[in-house]
Amino acid sequence: MTRDARGWVFTHDLDEFLTSAGDFLRSRPAAHTVALSVTDALRRRGPDVYGEEAPFFGRFADADADGADEGEGDGVGGVSAVLFHTPPYQLNLTDLPAEGIDALAARLADEGYSFPGVGGPVDTAAEFAAAWERHAGARAQLRRSERLYRLGTLTPPTPVPPGRARVAGESDHALVARWYSEFAGIFGRNERQDPDRWAESRLAYGGVTLWETPDGTPVAMAGATPLIAGQIRVAPVYTPAPLRGRGYAGAATAEVSRAALAGGADEVLLFTDLANPTSNGLYQRIGYRPVADFAVYDFAK
């Protein structure tokens, strides 16, 4: 189906967006894990969770697929693609056919939208970055190539390092916030949130697990998103530099993955940076299998 920009419906209203596009997002929870987790955070924590500017959402409504279900046409409930932008972070896109991306970029540029970058499935992100250069006069630069993994059969690493896992509590707030900030800085996560707010939100639902040594010293952490549409995404996984290479991250990730399955997740997911072969190898040894590749581009004038 050929798509032009006229099929896009934009809104700042989260409830309106989820009413229209929620079924589409839930139809492919792995592919749409970022959109599901971001909209869930906005719903639970308010529209300013990521910044002071109002979030912006878009859905592509197939004109000839009104009321379609997953077996009709290529959309769900008449929707076949979405985008969202939570300033000051990048624009995020679901998978889009190449023929519709230039028209979308042209419309967004003509209507005065501005984005610091774009992220999405690797081909979609690359096509939009090139189109944004043409229509907005920006220079696009690849910042990060990622791979989405899904857990198959969980295989905890052996030998297990000395110590144990425990769910972080309020007394760990300062440590969790500091480690999140270090993770974001070291691994180039320009879209980092306020560390204290991030820690507060994760600790509220038990979303951080620490691996600690036998004397009770925390040495690594692994986070997890809430259960949404049957999926949980493991993120972030972090070990301070002096403590790496001892198996702590693998042990923490395995425990978070086990807890996600025990908590009812149908799919346990995680993203890796393709520039980091160590983490990609580790997660595959634990039982994670590749699903799809994604990319993030930065825009500059």
LUMMI-727730 format. One record per residue (C-alpha): x, y, z; residue in one letter; residue number from 0. Coordinates in steps of 0.05 Angstrom, whole numbers. Layout:
BEGIN
<<X, Y, Z>, A, NUM>
...
end
This chain:
BEGIN
<<0, 0, 0>, M, 0>
<<27, 69, -18>, T, 1>
<<26, 118, 39>, R, 2>
<<27, 193, 35>, D, 3>
<<28, 244, 91>, A, 4>
<<-47, 255, 89>, R, 5>
<<-59, 190, 127>, G, 6>
<<-22, 214, 188>, W, 7>
<<-63, 239, 248>, V, 8>
<<-23, 279, 300>, F, 9>
<<-43, 294, 372>, T, 10>
<<-16, 314, 440>, H, 11>
<<-71, 274, 475>, D, 12>
<<-43, 209, 502>, L, 13>
<<-112, 179, 516>, D, 14>
<<-136, 194, 445>, E, 15>
<<-73, 164, 416>, F, 16>
<<-77, 100, 457>, L, 17>
<<-152, 92, 443>, T, 18>
<<-136, 94, 368>, S, 19>
<<-68, 61, 365>, A, 20>
<<-66, 17, 427>, G, 21>
<<-89, -46, 392>, D, 22>
<<-36, -36, 338>, F, 23>
<<19, -28, 390>, L, 24>
<<-3, -90, 428>, R, 25>
<<-8, -131, 364>, S, 26>
<<69, -135, 361>, R, 27>
<<94, -123, 432>, P, 28>
<<166, -140, 417>, A, 29>
<<172, -94, 356>, A, 30>
<<135, -39, 393>, H, 31>
<<167, -48, 462>, T, 32>
<<194, 24, 465>, V, 33>
<<128, 56, 447>, A, 34>
<<92, 12, 497>, L, 35>
<<139, 28, 554>, S, 36>
<<142, 102, 539>, V, 37>
<<67, 111, 534>, T, 38>
<<59, 69, 598>, D, 39>
<<107, 115, 635>, A, 40>
<<69, 176, 610>, L, 41>
<<3, 146, 632>, R, 42>
<<29, 127, 702>, R, 43>
<<74, 186, 717>, R, 44>
<<45, 244, 679>, G, 45>
<<62, 282, 614>, P, 46>
<<124, 316, 643>, D, 47>
<<160, 251, 660>, V, 48>
<<210, 261, 603>, Y, 49>
<<211, 337, 600>, G, 50>
<<171, 401, 606>, E, 51>
<<146, 402, 533>, E, 52>
<<82, 364, 516>, A, 53>
<<93, 296, 482>, P, 54>
<<71, 290, 410>, F, 55>
<<41, 227, 378>, F, 56>
<<22, 206, 308>, G, 57>
<<-14, 147, 277>, R, 58>
<<-21, 128, 204>, F, 59>
<<-94, 112, 191>, A, 60>
<<-105, 68, 130>, D, 61>
<<-162, 100, 92>, A, 62>
<<-184, 33, 64>, D, 63>
<<-173, -8, 127>, A, 64>
<<-223, 23, 175>, D, 65>
<<-240, -29, 227>, G, 66>
<<-189, -78, 199>, A, 67>
<<-161, -131, 245>, D, 68>
<<-93, -165, 243>, E, 69>
<<-114, -210, 187>, G, 70>
<<-141, -156, 141>, E, 71>
<<-98, -108, 102>, G, 72>
<<-33, -89, 137>, D, 73>
<<-60, -51, 196>, G, 74>
<<-94, -65, 263>, V, 75>
<<-158, -26, 276>, G, 76>
<<-142, 16, 215>, G, 77>
<<-73, 36, 241>, V, 78>
<<-9, 11, 209>, S, 79>
<<46, 56, 238>, A, 80>
<<58, 105, 295>, V, 81>
<<108, 156, 317>, L, 82>
<<119, 193, 382>, F, 83>
<<164, 249, 408>, H, 84>
<<177, 263, 481>, T, 85>
<<219, 328, 481>, P, 86>
<<277, 337, 490>, P, 87>
<<290, 267, 464>, Y, 88>
<<289, 238, 394>, Q, 89>
<<231, 223, 348>, L, 90>
<<213, 149, 350>, N, 91>
<<182, 112, 292>, L, 92>
<<153, 43, 282>, T, 93>
<<168, 6, 217>, D, 94>
<<149, 46, 155>, L, 95>
<<153, 30, 81>, P, 96>
<<204, 72, 45>, A, 97>
<<154, 104, -2>, E, 98>
<<118, 139, 55>, G, 99>
<<177, 165, 94>, I, 100>
<<196, 224, 49>, D, 101>
<<124, 251, 50>, A, 102>
<<122, 244, 126>, L, 103>
<<187, 282, 135>, A, 104>
<<164, 336, 87>, A, 105>
<<99, 347, 124>, R, 106>
<<133, 349, 193>, L, 107>
<<184, 399, 168>, A, 108>
<<131, 442, 133>, D, 109>
<<90, 444, 198>, E, 110>
<<150, 468, 238>, G, 111>
<<167, 407, 279>, Y, 112>
<<238, 400, 304>, S, 113>
<<273, 338, 330>, F, 114>
<<343, 326, 357>, P, 115>
<<345, 258, 324>, G, 116>
<<306, 197, 304>, V, 117>
<<304, 124, 325>, G, 118>
<<269, 63, 299>, G, 119>
<<278, 0, 257>, P, 120>
<<344, 5, 221>, V, 121>
<<318, 17, 150>, D, 122>
<<262, 64, 172>, T, 123>
<<309, 106, 215>, A, 124>
<<360, 112, 159>, A, 125>
<<308, 131, 107>, E, 126>
<<277, 184, 154>, F, 127>
<<346, 212, 172>, A, 128>
<<361, 222, 97>, A, 129>
<<292, 252, 85>, A, 130>
<<300, 300, 144>, W, 131>
<<366, 324, 115>, E, 132>
<<330, 341, 50>, R, 133>
<<269, 375, 80>, H, 134>
<<294, 405, 145>, A, 135>
<<365, 423, 126>, G, 136>
<<394, 382, 182>, A, 137>
<<456, 338, 182>, R, 138>
<<443, 267, 206>, A, 139>
<<496, 226, 240>, Q, 140>
<<488, 154, 263>, L, 141>
<<496, 152, 338>, R, 142>
<<480, 80, 356>, R, 143>
<<464, 14, 323>, S, 144>
<<423, -33, 367>, E, 145>
<<397, -104, 365>, R, 146>
<<332, -126, 398>, L, 147>
<<335, -194, 431>, Y, 148>
<<281, -240, 457>, R, 149>
<<293, -292, 511>, L, 150>
<<287, -364, 488>, G, 151>
<<308, -416, 540>, T, 152>
<<339, -382, 600>, L, 153>
<<409, -410, 614>, T, 154>
<<439, -378, 676>, P, 155>
<<514, -367, 670>, P, 156>
<<561, -415, 703>, T, 157>
<<597, -410, 748>, P, 158>
<<552, -362, 786>, V, 159>
<<594, -308, 820>, P, 160>
<<593, -308, 896>, P, 161>
<<535, -269, 925>, G, 162>
<<461, -262, 912>, R, 163>
<<408, -220, 877>, A, 164>
<<358, -176, 913>, R, 165>
<<306, -126, 891>, V, 166>
<<329, -55, 906>, A, 167>
<<289, -14, 956>, G, 168>
<<282, 58, 977>, E, 169>
<<347, 55, 1017>, S, 170>
<<384, 42, 951>, D, 171>
<<357, 105, 918>, H, 172>
<<422, 144, 917>, A, 173>
<<462, 84, 890>, L, 174>
<<411, 68, 836>, V, 175>
<<407, 140, 813>, A, 176>
<<483, 146, 811>, R, 177>
<<491, 81, 772>, W, 178>
<<437, 101, 723>, Y, 179>
<<473, 168, 711>, S, 180>
<<539, 132, 701>, E, 181>
<<508, 82, 653>, F, 182>
<<476, 138, 612>, A, 183>
<<541, 177, 609>, G, 184>
<<588, 121, 594>, I, 185>
<<545, 87, 541>, F, 186>
<<525, 152, 506>, G, 187>
<<452, 152, 526>, R, 188>
<<437, 224, 508>, N, 189>
<<364, 211, 522>, E, 190>
<<377, 201, 596>, R, 191>
<<323, 222, 646>, Q, 192>
<<334, 258, 712>, D, 193>
<<370, 204, 753>, P, 194>
<<330, 216, 817>, D, 195>
<<263, 214, 782>, R, 196>
<<285, 152, 744>, W, 197>
<<306, 117, 807>, A, 198>
<<242, 137, 844>, E, 199>
<<198, 109, 788>, S, 200>
<<236, 44, 782>, R, 201>
<<240, 31, 856>, L, 202>
<<165, 43, 863>, A, 203>
<<149, -22, 827>, Y, 204>
<<211, -63, 842>, G, 205>
<<242, -49, 775>, G, 206>
<<315, -54, 795>, V, 207>
<<352, -116, 818>, T, 208>
<<421, -112, 850>, L, 209>
<<474, -166, 852>, W, 210>
<<512, -161, 917>, E, 211>
<<573, -198, 944>, T, 212>
<<568, -244, 1005>, P, 213>
<<582, -185, 1051>, D, 214>
<<523, -146, 1022>, G, 215>
<<561, -98, 977>, T, 216>
<<522, -82, 912>, P, 217>
<<566, -94, 851>, V, 218>
<<517, -92, 791>, A, 219>
<<446, -76, 773>, M, 220>
<<395, -98, 722>, A, 221>
<<330, -61, 711>, G, 222>
<<264, -81, 680>, A, 223>
<<204, -45, 652>, T, 224>
<<134, -60, 679>, P, 225>
<<94, -117, 646>, L, 226>
<<58, -87, 587>, I, 227>
<<22, -126, 532>, A, 228>
<<55, -190, 557>, G, 229>
<<126, -164, 550>, Q, 230>
<<180, -139, 598>, I, 231>
<<244, -107, 573>, R, 232>
<<308, -114, 613>, V, 233>
<<343, -46, 619>, A, 234>
<<391, -20, 639>, P, 235>
<<446, -70, 658>, V, 236>
<<506, -38, 691>, Y, 237>
<<569, -57, 728>, T, 238>
<<618, -3, 751>, P, 239>
<<682, -7, 710>, A, 240>
<<728, -33, 766>, P, 241>
<<681, -92, 778>, L, 242>
<<671, -116, 707>, R, 243>
<<693, -183, 681>, G, 244>
<<671, -222, 743>, R, 245>
<<603, -246, 719>, G, 246>
<<561, -198, 760>, Y, 247>
<<522, -168, 702>, A, 248>
<<506, -237, 674>, G, 249>
<<481, -261, 742>, A, 250>
<<438, -200, 752>, A, 251>
<<409, -204, 681>, T, 252>
<<393, -278, 690>, A, 253>
<<357, -264, 755>, E, 254>
<<316, -207, 726>, V, 255>
<<298, -250, 666>, S, 256>
<<277, -308, 712>, R, 257>
<<234, -260, 753>, A, 258>
<<202, -232, 690>, A, 259>
<<181, -301, 668>, L, 260>
<<156, -318, 738>, A, 261>
<<116, -253, 738>, G, 262>
<<77, -274, 676>, G, 263>
<<116, -244, 618>, A, 264>
<<104, -279, 551>, D, 265>
<<164, -243, 522>, E, 266>
<<227, -219, 557>, V, 267>
<<266, -170, 514>, L, 268>
<<329, -128, 515>, L, 269>
<<368, -82, 469>, F, 270>
<<443, -85, 460>, T, 271>
<<492, -36, 429>, D, 272>
<<521, -72, 368>, L, 273>
<<587, -37, 381>, A, 274>
<<594, -78, 445>, N, 275>
<<609, -150, 427>, P, 276>
<<619, -169, 500>, T, 277>
<<547, -155, 519>, S, 278>
<<519, -185, 455>, N, 279>
<<557, -250, 469>, G, 280>
<<536, -251, 542>, L, 281>
<<462, -244, 528>, Y, 282>
<<463, -298, 475>, Q, 283>
<<497, -346, 523>, R, 284>
<<441, -332, 573>, I, 285>
<<390, -351, 521>, G, 286>
<<371, -287, 484>, Y, 287>
<<360, -292, 409>, R, 288>
<<361, -235, 357>, P, 289>
<<295, -205, 335>, V, 290>
<<310, -142, 295>, A, 291>
<<360, -86, 287>, D, 292>
<<347, -13, 305>, F, 293>
<<386, 52, 296>, A, 294>
<<389, 121, 327>, V, 295>
<<410, 183, 289>, Y, 296>
<<427, 253, 315>, D, 297>
<<407, 315, 276>, F, 298>
<<448, 379, 275>, A, 299>
<<441, 443, 235>, K, 300>
end
